[in-house]
């Protein structure tokens, strides 16, 4: 027969400011995403645009994790754009 554990988890629930609450989403690999709306950097008028940018950012990141060809294509694109920019400057 197994003996139960005496360890307990205590959570301190404080009704303080909303900035102390971190809204983070985690995917299967443990990457954490904090939305722009909860970061406190976006004014009230830009919440809709920030939410749209967040959704594009997350779906783009998931696409790049699932498709290695897309990752390679993006790396090649940025490499050639840097070469082109270097050629234009020099």
Secondary structure, 3 states (H helix, E strand, C coil): CCCCCCCCCCCCCCCCCHHHCCCEEECCCCCEEECHHHHCCCCHHHHHHHHHHHHHHHHHHHHHHHCHHHHHHHHHHHHHHHHHHHHHHC
